């Protein structure tokens, strides 16, 4: 949510000194690659060194809210409220807090959920029509006001997007594996998240024992169709033959396909961790040289 809000963070009455901007830039970089723990650590370090700052409180809250857990939501609310105590009309803080309130269970957190209406009114007063903040308010409130069928349509669209993304990732990984088999060296991924995830996938899928997984990924769509057909045939055959009255054994044929998909998820996680680690190392080198 807050990536677009946070990216718009800039200097305000708290000043534009280089140290402060460095902390904000580091939070932005880490947040963009999913390094939420690093964002929290960086924002807290900035607050400890520079004192209370609404933008750093915003990043701290966003990094907690991104975890989507009750304890983190409570910490996020605390950070937003501290930031708003310093800058009551900060649009980024208000939009971030609004989404948190709309996402909260009104039964478990009635006070938090009730604050959404007042914040929406305030944002409509402050955010000019056509601004990024007003568009974000409309998006957040539109999401919160979805009905049952809207949720089903959104879930279906997200599912299609995930399938398309997985197919594209499989194609990229297959191409990279073929280049690696020809002895072509890949560029150093550095802090490029997509390149780091691809490099991790090549690393995890190389070797003779991973040949079946590579084959499944290279022919992902046919593999899914064939596996489903075989599952149904095995289950039907066992029941038809009288061996079993009801069979689920055919579904075991999905294990290799699921293993291939799990390897891609593992590669994405590993690539993200490596990029975050490289960013943190760069930050440490800058601090050591200062």
C-alpha positions as CSV (number, residue, x, y, z in Angstrom):
1,X,0.0,0.0,0.0
2,X,2.3,2.6,1.3
3,X,5.0,2.3,-1.3
4,X,3.6,5.0,-3.4
5,X,2.8,7.1,-0.3
6,X,6.2,6.7,1.1
7,X,8.0,7.3,-2.2
8,X,6.5,10.8,-2.1
9,X,8.1,11.6,1.2
10,X,10.3,14.7,1.0
11,X,11.7,17.4,3.2
12,X,9.4,19.5,5.3
13,X,9.7,21.8,8.3
14,X,11.9,19.1,9.9
15,X,14.6,20.0,7.5
16,X,16.4,18.5,4.5
17,X,19.7,17.8,6.0
18,X,21.7,15.0,4.4
19,X,21.6,12.7,7.4
20,X,17.8,12.8,7.5
21,X,17.5,12.3,3.7
22,X,19.8,9.3,3.9
23,X,17.6,7.6,6.5
24,X,14.5,8.3,4.4
25,X,16.2,7.0,1.2
26,X,17.4,3.8,3.0
27,X,13.9,3.2,4.2
28,X,12.5,3.6,0.7
29,X,15.1,1.3,-0.8
30,X,14.5,-1.5,1.7
31,X,10.8,-1.2,1.6
32,X,10.8,-1.5,-2.2
33,X,12.4,-5.0,-1.9
34,X,10.3,-6.2,1.0
35,X,13.0,-5.6,3.7
36,X,10.4,-4.5,6.3
37,X,12.6,-5.5,9.3
38,X,15.4,-3.4,7.9
39,X,13.0,-0.4,7.4
40,X,12.0,-0.6,11.0
41,X,15.6,-0.8,12.2
42,X,16.6,2.1,10.0
43,X,13.7,4.3,10.9
44,X,14.2,3.6,14.6
45,X,17.9,4.4,14.3
46,X,17.0,7.7,12.6
47,X,14.5,8.6,15.2
48,X,17.1,7.8,17.9
49,X,19.7,9.9,16.3
50,X,17.7,12.8,14.9
51,X,14.7,12.9,17.2
52,X,11.0,12.7,16.4
53,X,10.3,13.1,12.7
54,X,6.9,12.5,11.0
55,X,8.4,10.9,7.8
56,X,10.4,8.4,9.7
57,X,7.4,7.6,11.9
58,X,5.5,7.0,8.6
59,X,8.1,4.6,7.4
60,X,8.2,2.9,10.8
61,X,4.4,2.5,10.7
62,X,4.3,1.3,7.1
63,X,7.0,-1.3,7.8
64,X,5.0,-2.7,10.7
65,X,1.7,-2.6,8.8
66,X,3.2,-4.5,5.9
67,X,3.6,-7.5,8.1
68,X,-0.2,-7.7,8.4
69,X,-0.2,-9.1,11.9
70,X,-2.1,-7.9,15.0
71,X,1.0,-7.0,17.0
72,X,2.6,-5.2,14.1
73,X,-0.7,-3.3,13.4
74,X,-0.7,-2.1,17.0
75,X,2.9,-0.9,16.6
76,X,2.0,0.7,13.3
77,X,-0.8,2.6,14.9
78,X,1.5,3.9,17.6
79,X,4.0,5.1,15.0
80,X,1.3,6.9,13.0
81,X,-0.2,8.6,16.0
82,X,3.3,9.8,17.1
83,X,3.9,11.2,13.6
84,X,0.5,12.9,13.5
85,X,1.2,14.5,16.9
86,X,4.1,16.3,15.1
87,X,2.3,16.9,11.8
88,X,-1.4,16.6,12.1
89,X,-2.0,17.3,8.4
90,X,0.7,15.1,6.9
91,X,-1.1,13.5,3.9
92,X,1.2,10.4,3.8
93,X,0.6,9.6,7.5
94,X,-3.1,10.2,7.2
95,X,-3.5,7.9,4.2
96,X,-1.4,5.2,5.7
97,X,-3.3,5.4,9.0
98,X,-6.6,5.4,7.1
99,X,-5.8,2.1,5.4
100,X,-4.7,0.6,8.6
101,X,-8.0,1.6,10.2
102,X,-10.1,0.3,7.3
103,X,-8.3,-3.0,7.4
104,X,-8.9,-3.5,11.1
105,X,-11.6,-5.7,12.4
106,X,-14.3,-3.4,13.8
107,X,-15.3,-6.0,16.4
108,X,-11.8,-6.5,17.8
109,X,-10.5,-2.9,17.3
110,X,-13.7,-0.7,17.4
111,X,-11.8,2.5,18.2
112,X,-9.3,2.1,15.4
113,X,-12.0,1.2,12.9
114,X,-14.2,4.2,14.0
115,X,-11.4,6.7,13.3
116,X,-11.5,5.9,9.6
117,X,-14.5,8.1,8.9
118,X,-12.9,11.2,10.5
119,X,-9.6,10.7,8.7
120,X,-11.4,10.2,5.4
121,X,-13.2,13.6,5.8
122,X,-9.9,15.3,6.8
123,X,-8.1,13.8,3.8
124,X,-10.8,15.0,1.4
125,X,-10.4,18.5,2.8
126,X,-6.6,18.4,2.6
127,X,-5.9,16.4,-0.6
128,X,-6.6,18.4,-3.8
129,X,-8.7,16.7,-6.5
130,X,-6.5,14.9,-8.9
131,X,-3.6,14.6,-6.5
132,X,-1.8,11.3,-5.8
133,X,-3.1,11.4,-2.2
134,X,-6.7,11.8,-3.3
135,X,-6.4,9.0,-5.8
136,X,-5.0,6.8,-3.0
137,X,-7.9,7.7,-0.6
138,X,-10.4,6.7,-3.4
139,X,-8.5,3.5,-3.9
140,X,-8.4,2.6,-0.2
141,X,-12.0,3.5,0.5
142,X,-13.1,1.7,-2.7
143,X,-11.3,-1.4,-1.5
144,X,-12.9,-1.2,1.9
145,X,-16.4,-0.8,0.5
146,X,-16.2,-3.9,-1.7
147,X,-19.1,-6.4,-1.5
148,X,-19.0,-10.2,-1.5
149,X,-19.1,-10.5,-5.3
150,X,-16.5,-7.7,-5.7
151,X,-14.2,-9.7,-3.4
152,X,-14.7,-12.9,-5.5
153,X,-13.9,-10.9,-8.7
154,X,-10.8,-9.4,-7.1
155,X,-9.6,-12.8,-5.9
156,X,-10.1,-14.2,-9.4
157,X,-8.2,-11.4,-10.9
158,X,-5.4,-11.8,-8.4
159,X,-5.3,-15.5,-9.1
160,X,-5.0,-14.9,-12.9
161,X,-2.2,-12.4,-12.2
162,X,-0.3,-14.9,-10.1
163,X,-0.6,-17.6,-12.8
164,X,0.6,-15.2,-15.4
165,X,3.5,-14.1,-13.2
166,X,4.4,-17.8,-12.5
167,X,4.4,-18.6,-16.1
168,X,6.6,-15.7,-17.0
169,X,9.0,-16.6,-14.2
170,X,9.2,-20.2,-15.4
171,X,10.0,-19.0,-18.9
172,X,12.7,-16.6,-17.6
173,X,14.3,-19.3,-15.4
174,X,14.2,-21.9,-18.2
175,X,16.0,-19.4,-20.5
176,X,18.6,-18.6,-17.9
177,X,19.2,-22.3,-17.2
178,X,19.8,-22.9,-20.9
179,X,22.3,-20.1,-21.1
180,X,24.1,-21.4,-18.0
181,X,24.2,-24.9,-19.5
182,X,25.9,-23.3,-22.6
183,X,28.5,-21.8,-20.3
184,X,27.3,-18.2,-20.8
185,X,28.1,-16.2,-17.7
186,X,25.3,-14.0,-16.2
187,X,25.7,-10.5,-15.1
188,X,26.1,-9.8,-11.4
189,X,22.6,-9.1,-10.1
190,X,23.7,-6.6,-7.5
191,X,20.7,-4.9,-5.9
192,X,18.3,-5.7,-8.8
193,X,15.6,-7.8,-7.2
194,X,14.3,-9.5,-10.3
195,X,17.9,-10.4,-11.4
196,X,18.7,-11.7,-7.9
197,X,15.7,-13.9,-7.8
198,X,16.5,-15.3,-11.3
199,X,20.1,-16.0,-10.2
200,X,18.9,-17.8,-7.1
201,X,16.5,-19.9,-9.2
202,X,19.3,-21.0,-11.5
203,X,21.5,-21.8,-8.5
204,X,18.7,-23.9,-6.9
205,X,17.7,-25.8,-10.1
206,X,21.1,-26.7,-11.4
207,X,22.4,-30.3,-11.2
208,X,21.3,-33.7,-12.4
209,X,18.9,-34.3,-9.5
210,X,16.9,-31.2,-10.4
211,X,16.4,-32.2,-14.1
212,X,12.8,-33.4,-13.6
213,X,11.9,-30.0,-12.0
214,X,13.6,-28.1,-14.8
215,X,11.6,-30.2,-17.3
216,X,8.3,-29.4,-15.5
217,X,9.1,-25.7,-15.4
218,X,10.1,-25.6,-19.1
219,X,6.7,-27.1,-20.0
220,X,4.7,-25.7,-17.2
221,X,1.2,-25.4,-18.8
222,X,1.3,-28.9,-20.5
223,X,2.7,-30.3,-17.3
224,X,-0.3,-29.0,-15.3
225,X,-2.8,-30.3,-17.8
226,X,-1.2,-33.7,-18.1
227,X,-0.8,-34.1,-14.3
228,X,-4.5,-33.2,-13.8
229,X,-5.5,-35.8,-16.5
230,X,-3.4,-38.5,-15.0
231,X,-4.7,-37.7,-11.5
232,X,-8.3,-38.2,-12.6
233,X,-7.4,-41.3,-14.6
234,X,-5.6,-43.0,-11.7
235,X,-8.4,-42.2,-9.2
236,X,-11.1,-43.3,-11.6
237,X,-9.2,-46.4,-12.6
238,X,-8.7,-47.5,-9.0
239,X,-12.4,-47.0,-8.2
240,X,-13.6,-48.7,-11.5
241,X,-11.4,-51.7,-10.9
242,X,-12.9,-52.2,-7.5
243,X,-9.6,-51.7,-5.7
244,X,-11.0,-48.8,-3.8
245,X,-14.4,-47.3,-3.2
246,X,-13.0,-43.8,-3.2
247,X,-9.5,-42.8,-4.2
248,X,-7.2,-39.8,-3.6
249,X,-4.0,-41.6,-4.6
250,X,-3.9,-39.9,-8.0
251,X,-3.4,-36.5,-6.4
252,X,0.1,-37.7,-5.3
253,X,1.1,-37.1,-8.9
254,X,1.0,-33.4,-8.1
255,X,4.0,-33.7,-5.8
256,X,6.7,-33.1,-8.5
257,X,4.8,-30.1,-9.9
258,X,4.3,-28.6,-6.4
259,X,8.0,-29.2,-5.7
260,X,9.0,-27.2,-8.8
261,X,6.7,-24.4,-7.8
262,X,8.1,-24.5,-4.3
263,X,11.6,-24.2,-5.7
264,X,10.7,-21.0,-7.5
265,X,9.2,-19.5,-4.3
266,X,12.4,-20.5,-2.5
267,X,14.4,-18.7,-5.1
268,X,12.3,-15.5,-4.8
269,X,12.8,-15.5,-1.0
270,X,16.5,-16.2,-1.3
271,X,17.0,-13.5,-4.0
272,X,15.1,-11.0,-1.8
273,X,17.2,-11.8,1.2
274,X,20.4,-11.4,-0.8
275,X,19.4,-8.0,-2.2
276,X,18.4,-6.8,1.3
277,X,21.8,-8.0,2.6
278,X,23.6,-6.1,-0.2
279,X,21.7,-3.0,0.6
280,X,22.5,-3.2,4.3
281,X,26.2,-3.8,3.5
282,X,26.3,-0.7,1.3
283,X,24.7,1.3,4.0
284,X,27.3,0.1,6.5
285,X,30.1,1.0,4.1
286,X,28.8,4.5,3.7
287,X,28.5,4.9,7.5
288,X,32.0,3.5,8.0
289,X,33.4,6.0,5.4
290,X,31.6,9.0,6.9
